């Protein structure tokens, strides 16, 4: 016996009208990019962006996206950012979806006048989707950040 539910958790909140939904999703794309798009652009030789790894320096040293520059979130300021051209888009990544370091770093770069996008999924999804890596440990590096005791 298939009984229809009396209510829907999905539809409990009213659905946006298509025009507002389009504006929302286009705005979201203005702030984010995904691993597949970045991999494809890198393979095509796209040079319109700079990739910034905002994890701690030892994590960067062990494993990072080829060509990425290490600049931890807490070190981003007017002085450390002055070497970057403002005509390029900054692609910012951290560990993964549970890490807000890239979000904080993207906000700092934006405040300094840079065009910026956050890489969805960070290093976690880069590796899960087969992105190439560089570093002393490469793919043997820890996949997630862990508290050091």
Helices and strands as residue ranges (DSSP letters): H 18-31, E 32-33, H 35-43, E 49-53, H 57-62, E 64-65, E 69-70, G 73-75, H 78-81, E 89-93, H 101-111, E 115-119, H 122-128, E 133-134, G 138-140
